[in-house]
Amino acid sequence: MRTPAKVPRAIFIFCFWLASLLTGEESKAQRAGAISNDGFDPSRALESRIGEPPPVVLKQFKDAGFTPTAHVLTAVERQKVINAFAALPPLNQRILRERLRSVSFLDGMPNTALTSPVSPDDPYKLFDITIRAGILNQDISEFLTQKERTCFETANSSLNVSIQGGTLDAIVYVLLHESTHIVDGSLHITPEIGRGDGPDRSSAASFTKDVWSGRTTHALP
């Protein structure tokens, strides 16, 4: 098993800082209340939540014109996912235990991964993570090179781009990215832009000021 030390140090420094900043942000009673949320049990091991993709996610892809299919993990692939869970920072692991309903894999998925709330209007939100199965066969250098090459038109050029990021399994980075969406959505680090009925989060607003003008829209330079 590869150790988390190989993941860029800055990412873990940030996550550990965030953990110390946000310790105690949720009451034990609120966490315990998750057990009654659609039968969700936060005491289950993270690897036990690997399973079938939620029907609502498959419908979203179908409505968008895509027909990905459920991918059944091999023993080797399953171990990679278990190792990736173990490599996450403590804050991400804790929030996943409290909030992650399922993680599933699809063949033919058009994007890398999708994190979606189970019931967006519930006061205690749970999440599903759906991941393109192909990344289980890539290391981080292969994954980043593939992503970076989509930014360039190379048909009439002799130049190319490659990223050397080491040999850590790409699933570690993807799971870190997606789990941080859940941390953000649970601890309200990023403000809900455009909604005036939420609590005042001045520190969160400064976190995104002049960077984002909406949930998926960059602020103008």
C-alpha positions as CSV (number, residue, x, y, z in Angstrom):
1,M,0.0,0.0,0.0
2,R,1.3,3.4,-0.9
3,T,1.4,6.0,1.9
4,P,-0.4,9.3,2.0
5,A,3.0,11.0,2.2
6,K,3.3,10.8,-1.5
7,V,0.3,13.1,-2.0
8,P,1.4,16.7,-2.4
9,R,2.2,18.1,1.1
10,A,0.3,21.3,0.6
11,I,-3.0,19.5,0.2
12,F,-2.6,17.7,3.5
13,I,-1.4,20.9,5.3
14,F,-4.5,22.7,4.1
15,C,-6.8,19.8,5.2
16,F,-5.2,19.5,8.6
17,W,-5.5,23.3,9.1
18,L,-9.1,23.0,8.1
19,A,-9.7,20.2,10.5
20,S,-8.3,22.2,13.4
21,L,-10.4,25.2,12.4
22,L,-13.6,23.4,12.2
23,T,-13.4,20.9,15.0
24,G,-16.7,20.7,16.9
25,E,-18.7,22.4,14.2
26,E,-21.5,19.8,14.5
27,S,-23.1,18.5,17.6
28,K,-23.1,14.8,18.5
29,A,-26.8,14.8,18.5
30,Q,-26.9,16.0,14.9
31,R,-24.4,13.3,13.8
32,A,-26.5,10.6,15.6
33,G,-29.6,11.9,13.8
34,A,-28.1,10.8,10.6
35,I,-28.9,7.1,11.5
36,S,-32.6,7.9,11.0
37,N,-32.0,9.6,7.7
38,D,-33.2,7.0,5.2
39,G,-31.7,4.2,7.3
40,F,-28.2,5.6,7.0
41,D,-25.7,4.3,9.5
42,P,-22.5,6.3,9.9
43,S,-20.9,3.5,11.9
44,R,-20.5,1.4,8.7
45,A,-17.0,1.1,7.3
46,L,-16.4,3.2,4.2
47,E,-15.5,0.2,2.1
48,S,-18.9,-1.3,2.8
49,R,-20.5,1.6,1.0
50,I,-19.0,0.6,-2.4
51,G,-22.0,-0.6,-4.4
52,E,-24.5,0.1,-7.2
53,P,-24.8,3.6,-8.7
54,P,-28.0,5.4,-7.6
55,P,-30.8,5.2,-10.2
56,V,-31.1,9.0,-10.1
57,V,-27.5,9.4,-11.2
58,L,-28.0,7.0,-14.1
59,K,-31.2,8.9,-15.1
60,Q,-29.2,12.2,-15.1
61,F,-26.7,10.8,-17.5
62,K,-29.5,9.2,-19.7
63,D,-31.3,12.6,-19.8
64,A,-28.0,14.1,-21.0
65,G,-27.7,11.6,-23.8
66,F,-25.2,9.2,-22.1
67,T,-25.7,5.5,-21.2
68,P,-22.9,4.5,-18.7
69,T,-23.2,1.1,-17.1
70,A,-22.4,-0.1,-13.6
71,H,-18.9,-1.4,-13.2
72,V,-18.3,-4.3,-10.8
73,L,-14.9,-3.9,-9.1
74,T,-12.3,-6.7,-9.3
75,A,-10.5,-7.6,-6.1
76,V,-7.5,-5.5,-7.1
77,E,-9.7,-2.5,-8.0
78,R,-11.6,-2.8,-4.7
79,Q,-8.3,-2.8,-2.8
80,K,-7.2,0.4,-4.6
81,V,-10.4,2.1,-3.4
82,I,-9.9,0.9,0.2
83,N,-6.3,2.2,0.1
84,A,-7.5,5.5,-1.3
85,F,-10.0,5.9,1.6
86,A,-7.2,5.2,4.1
87,A,-4.9,7.8,2.4
88,L,-7.4,10.6,2.9
89,P,-6.8,13.3,5.6
90,P,-8.6,12.6,8.9
91,L,-11.1,15.4,8.4
92,N,-12.2,14.0,5.0
93,Q,-12.4,10.5,6.5
94,R,-14.6,11.7,9.4
95,I,-17.0,13.6,7.2
96,L,-17.3,10.7,4.8
97,R,-18.2,8.4,7.6
98,E,-20.9,10.8,8.7
99,R,-22.2,11.8,5.2
100,L,-21.3,9.4,2.5
101,R,-24.2,7.1,1.5
102,S,-22.5,5.3,-1.4
103,V,-19.6,5.3,-3.8
104,S,-20.0,3.6,-7.2
105,F,-18.2,3.2,-10.5
106,L,-19.4,3.5,-14.1
107,D,-18.1,2.4,-17.4
108,G,-18.7,4.9,-20.2
109,M,-19.1,7.9,-17.9
110,P,-18.3,11.1,-19.8
111,N,-16.7,12.9,-16.8
112,T,-14.3,11.8,-14.1
113,A,-16.6,11.9,-11.1
114,L,-19.8,13.3,-9.7
115,T,-20.7,14.1,-6.1
116,S,-24.4,14.5,-5.6
117,P,-26.6,15.2,-2.5
118,V,-29.1,12.5,-1.8
119,S,-31.8,14.9,-0.6
120,P,-30.7,18.5,-1.1
121,D,-33.6,19.9,1.1
122,D,-32.8,17.7,4.2
123,P,-31.3,19.6,7.1
124,Y,-28.7,16.8,7.4
125,K,-27.3,16.2,4.0
126,L,-26.0,12.8,2.7
127,F,-24.0,12.4,-0.5
128,D,-23.3,9.8,-3.2
129,I,-20.0,9.7,-5.2
130,T,-20.0,8.2,-8.7
131,I,-16.6,7.7,-10.4
132,R,-15.5,6.7,-13.9
133,A,-14.1,3.2,-13.6
134,G,-11.3,3.8,-16.1
135,I,-9.3,5.8,-13.6
136,L,-8.7,2.7,-11.5
137,N,-6.2,1.7,-14.2
138,Q,-4.3,5.0,-14.2
139,D,-1.7,6.5,-12.0
140,I,-1.7,10.2,-11.3
141,S,0.8,11.1,-14.1
142,E,-1.4,9.3,-16.7
143,F,-4.6,10.9,-15.3
144,L,-3.2,14.4,-15.2
145,T,-1.6,14.1,-18.7
146,Q,-4.9,13.0,-20.1
147,K,-6.7,15.9,-18.4
148,E,-4.2,18.5,-19.5
149,R,-4.1,17.4,-23.1
150,T,-7.8,18.3,-23.4
151,C,-6.9,22.0,-23.0
152,F,-4.9,22.1,-26.3
153,E,-5.6,21.7,-30.0
154,T,-2.7,19.6,-31.3
155,A,-3.8,18.6,-34.8
156,N,-1.4,21.0,-36.5
157,S,1.4,21.0,-34.0
158,S,4.4,18.8,-33.3
159,L,4.3,19.8,-29.6
160,N,2.7,17.8,-26.9
161,V,2.3,18.0,-23.1
162,S,2.9,15.5,-20.4
163,I,2.6,15.7,-16.6
164,Q,5.0,13.8,-14.4
165,G,3.3,13.6,-11.0
166,G,4.6,10.3,-9.7
167,T,3.0,6.8,-9.7
168,L,0.4,7.1,-6.9
169,D,-3.0,5.7,-8.0
170,A,-5.2,8.3,-9.6
171,I,-8.1,7.2,-7.5
172,V,-6.4,8.7,-4.4
173,Y,-6.5,12.2,-6.0
174,V,-10.0,11.8,-7.4
175,L,-11.4,10.6,-4.0
176,L,-9.6,13.5,-2.3
177,H,-11.2,16.0,-4.7
178,E,-14.7,14.5,-4.4
179,S,-14.6,14.0,-0.6
180,T,-13.6,17.7,-0.3
181,H,-16.8,18.7,-2.1
182,I,-18.6,16.8,0.7
183,V,-16.5,18.5,3.4
184,D,-17.4,21.8,1.8
185,G,-21.1,21.0,1.5
186,S,-21.3,19.8,5.1
187,L,-19.3,22.5,6.8
188,H,-20.4,25.4,4.5
189,I,-16.9,26.7,3.7
190,T,-18.1,28.0,0.4
191,P,-21.0,30.4,0.7
192,E,-24.3,29.7,-1.1
193,I,-24.0,32.5,-3.6
194,G,-27.3,34.0,-4.7
195,R,-29.2,33.0,-1.6
196,G,-30.0,35.7,0.8
197,D,-31.8,33.6,3.4
198,G,-28.8,31.7,4.8
199,P,-26.7,32.6,7.9
200,D,-24.0,35.3,7.6
201,R,-20.8,33.6,6.6
202,S,-18.4,36.6,6.2
203,S,-15.3,34.3,6.6
204,A,-16.7,32.0,3.9
205,A,-17.5,34.9,1.6
206,S,-13.8,36.1,1.9
207,F,-12.8,32.6,0.9
208,T,-14.4,33.0,-2.5
209,K,-14.4,36.7,-3.1
210,D,-13.1,37.8,-6.5
211,V,-12.5,34.1,-7.3
212,W,-16.1,32.7,-7.9
213,S,-19.2,34.7,-8.8
214,G,-21.4,31.5,-8.6
215,R,-21.1,27.9,-7.7
216,T,-19.6,27.0,-11.1
217,T,-18.7,30.4,-12.5
218,H,-15.3,32.1,-12.2
219,A,-15.3,35.8,-11.3
220,L,-14.2,38.1,-14.0
221,P,-10.4,39.2,-13.8
